[in-house]
Amino acid sequence: LCLMFASQQMATRQVLVRRIDAVETLGCVGVLCSDKTGTLTSGNMTATDLVILEAGSSAKTYPATSLKAGKEASEVNRLAQCGLLNSTTKDAGDGSLTGSPTEVAIVTLCQRLLDVTVCRARSAEPQIFEIPFNSSNKWMLTVHQVEQRKGAGGGNEQPVRLVLKGAPERVLQRCQLPQGLRDEVEASLDALMAEGKRLICVAEKRFSVAKDFAFHGSGDSDANFPMDSYELCGFFALEDPPKEGVVEAIDRMGRAGCRTIMVTGDHPSTARAIAARIGIVDEDDDEEGKEEDSPEIREQHLIVTGATLESHMHEDETIDLSDLVTGPNADPALK
């Protein structure tokens, strides 16, 4: 009878209860694991900042709204071109874009910067090979045919452009940078991640191959082309604001005795900043200096990231997540 009354009360709040015993189960929940993107956040990604390597010697962060491409902004041009070329976003034909929120946000910005459509950019440098993004590599690679310069000769050779895009820590591993510049880049990234921004790193490599050369491979172990010594182009910083009502909902869950855990594939620094904004962790909590695998962190995790899972796994080990239910927008790093 009590469960029936509870179901009626929930119905007045537009919650339809199919099975009455589900109300009892819901009332016993002590820990709630929730996906971040599209569940705790709005899922409406916006590219807010760009990190550009100026003259290849210093890293500068610029608001996206203050930048314009052109002959005097070669670094911006290059980063925007790579953002259009290396993407799974499709033009719907009516001016809109389809694809993941992250990809759409990057392509939208790049189209504005270059004043060119994604279709036109790709037709100028056709894609001839691709290694899709996966949760192991955490990057996507595309190979593009580049028009040969007039008078360059070349004979049987074809210039190609390899564009690598993905998680900063994975892409930077494949780039050659002086230690001073690498430290400067990492400082810029830490500042943006502290604001809760998601960062996408872009690098490229240019060389020539025989015209009948066939690219193949899926990674370091079997690729028949260089997978290192890439040239860093820059970074896209994206923001996904908290969904309306999330802060209040988490507060009410806490007052009801239920702990909320955020599950995400984002970098731990980005995840911690978002968790602080929505009230899952206190902004004043200082976890600096604590090891990721320390007992204090392990016993009180309120944020579960892809890096967290990897830190508890051996190299060829898998984790059974059958008891962990996440939303349909879970980051590929958790799948």
N, C-alpha and C positions, 0 to 999 in steps of 0.2 A: 504494500500500500504506500509506504514511504517513497519507494522508487517511482511509483506511478505519479505521485504528487511532484516529485523532482522532474519527471519527464514533462509534465504540464507546464511547470515554471520555465523550463528550457524552451518549450515551444513558443512561449510569449516573447522569447529573445531570438526567434527565428532559427532555432536549432531543432531539427527533426530527429527524434530518437527512434531508430528502427527496432532495436532490441533493448528491453528494459534493463537487462543485466549489464548492458554497456554503461549505464549511468553509475552503477556500483563500481565498475572497473575504473571509470574516469575519476570517481571520488577517491580512489586509493592511490592515484598517481603521486609519486613523491619526487620523481626526476623526469623532466621533459627534455628530450633531445630534438632540436629543431635545426633544419637546414637554414642557411643564411640568405643566399641570393633568392629573391622573389618571395621569401617567407617572412624573414625578419626585416629585409630591405625591400624597396619598391620594385627592384628588377629593372628599373629604367636607368641604364648606364649612360653617363655623359663624360666625354673626354674633357677634362678640366685643365690639364697642364701638359707641357712637353719638356723633356730634358734633352737639350741639344749640345753636341760637342762642337764648340766653337774653335775653328782652325785645328781641330784634333788635339788641342792642348788643355782645354778647360771645359768643365761641365756646367751649364747654366740652365736654370729652370724658368720657364716662361708660362704665364697664363695663356691658354689656348686662344682666348678672345683677343689677345694683343698681337698675335702673330699673323703675318701674311707671307705667302710664298712669292717668288719672283727671281729675277736675275741676281738680285743682291742678297738673296737668302738661300744659298746653295744647300746648306745643312738642313734647312726646313724642307726644301724641295725634295731632297733625297729621302728623308724620313717619311714624308707624306707619300711619295711614290711607292716606297716599300709597303706602307700601310694599305695601299690599294691593291698592290700585286699579290701580297701574301695574305689572302683572306678567303673565307668560304662564303662571304656575303654575296647575295644575288640581287640583281636589279629586278624588281617585280614588274617593270614595264610602265608603271604609272608614276614614276618618280620616287616611289618608296623602296625601301630595302628590306630584305628578309634574311634572317640568320640569327646567330646568338646575340644577346644584348651587347656583349663586349665587342664583337666584330662589327656590329652595326654602328656602335658609337665611334669606333676608330675610323671606319670608312666615311661616315658622315662628316667628321672633322677634316679628313684628308681631301674629300671632294671640295669642301669650302676653301681650304688653303690653296689648292691647285687650280680651282675654278674649272674642273674637268670631271666628267662622270667616270664611275668605276669601269664601265664597259669600254670607254675610249682609252683609258689608261692601260687596260689589259690587252686591247687590240694592238697597241703600239709595241708592247713587249709580250708576245704570246707565251703562255705557260706550256712547257714541254715535259715537265716532271713534277711530282709532288710526293712528299712524305707527310701524311696527315698527322695531326696532333694526337697524342695518346698519353695516358696517365703515367707511363714509364719514362718517356722522353721529356714530356712537358714542353715541347716545342713543335712547331710546324715548319717545314722547309718547302719552298717552291723554287723551281728552276725556270728561267725565262730566256727566250731568244732575243738577243739585242741586235738592232740594225747595225750593220757594219758601216763604219765611217767612210765617206768618199775618199778615194785615193789611198786607203789603208792597205790595199792589196788583200792578203790573207789566203789566197788560193783555196785550199780545201779546209780551212779553219773557220769556225763559227764562234763569235763572241757570245758568252752566256753570263747571266747574272743570277747568283744564288741568293735568296732572301730567307733569313732565319728569324723567326718570331716566336716568343714564348716567355716562360718564367725567367726573371732576371738572373737568378742564381745559376740556371742551366745554360743560358745563352752566353753569359759573361765568361763561363768556363772555356768557351770556344773562341774567345776574342783575345787578341794580343794588345795589352795596354801597359804602359809604364806604371809602376807601383804608385807613384804620386797621383796620376790621373785616376787609377782604379780606386784609391782611397777617396778622392773627391767625388767620383760617381756614386760610391756606396753611401757617402754622407748625404748626397742629394736624395737618394732613394729612401734612406732612413727617415728623413724629414717629411717626405710625402706619405710614407706608410704610417707615420705617427698621426697623420690627419685622416687615416682610414681609407687612403686611396689604393686602388688596385693598380699594379704596375705591369706593363708589357714591354719587354725589351726587343729591339730590332737590330739585326746586323746583316751585313751583306758581303759577298765575295764575287769578284769578277775575274774571269780568265777565258781562254779560248779552247775549244775542243774540235776534233775532226767533225766534219759535217755529217758523217755517218755514225757518230758516237751515240750509243744508247745508254742513258742513265738508268741505274737500277740500285736497289738496296733499301733498307728500312732503318739504318742506323750505322753506328761505328763498325759493327762486326762484319757487315756485308756490303757497304756502300762502295761503289767503284769511282768515287770522286772525293775531293778533300772535305773533311768534316771539322777542320780546325783552322786557326789563323784567319778568322773572319774579322771584318772591320766594323766596329761598333757605330751604329747610326744614331741611336738615341732611345728614348723611352716615351711611352704614352702613359699618362696617369688618368685613371678613371674613377668616378665617384658614383656610388649607388646609395642614395640616401635611405635612412630608415623608413619603413612603411608607417603610415599614419596609424596611431593607436597602439603600436608595438611597445613603446615605453610604458604606457599605462597597463597593458596586459601583463608584461613581465613583473611589474610592481605588484599587481594583484595576485599573480601566481606566487610570488615570494611571501606575501602576507598570508596566503593560504597554506604555507608550509611546503610549497613545491619549488624545487631548484631547477632553473632553466640552463641547459647546456647548448651552446652554439656549435654546430658541426659545419665545417667549411674547408674548402681546398685552398683558401687564400694563404698568403704568407703570414706567419704568426704575428708579426708586428701590425699588419693591416687588420687582422682578425681581432687583436686586442684593442685596437683603437675603436673599431665598430662596436665591440662588446661594451666598452666604456660609455659610448654615446647612448646606447639603449638600456643601460642599467644592469647588465649581466655581471660586470665587474666594476669595482670602484675606480674612478679615474686616479685616485691617490695611491692605489696599490702599486708598490714598487717590486717588480719581479726581476729587476736587473741584477745580474750576478748569480742568479739561481740557475742551476743546471736544468735543462729541459726534462731530464729523467730523474730529478731529485725527488725524494719522498714527499716533500711539501707540495711540489707541483703535481705529482702523480696522483696524490690523494684528493686534491682539491681542484681538479681540472673543471673549469667552467667553459673552456673553449677547446674543441677538438679539431685540429687541422690535419691536413695531409702529412705535414712534417711530424706531427705528434704521433700518428700511426706508424710512420716509417721508423721513428726512433725506437719503437718497441718491437721491431721486426728484424729478423736476420735476412740476409740477402735472398733469397729464393723462397722465403716463407710467405704464407698468405694468412689473412685474418678473416675469420668467419663473422660477417656482419649481419647474419640472418635475423638477429634480435634487435638490430638497430634500424629503425624506419626513418628515412629522410624524405624530404619533399621531392617533387618531380624535377626541380631545377638544380639538383645537386651538382656541384662542380665535378668535372671529369676526374680530378685528382682523387676523389673519394669513391669513384665507381669501380 
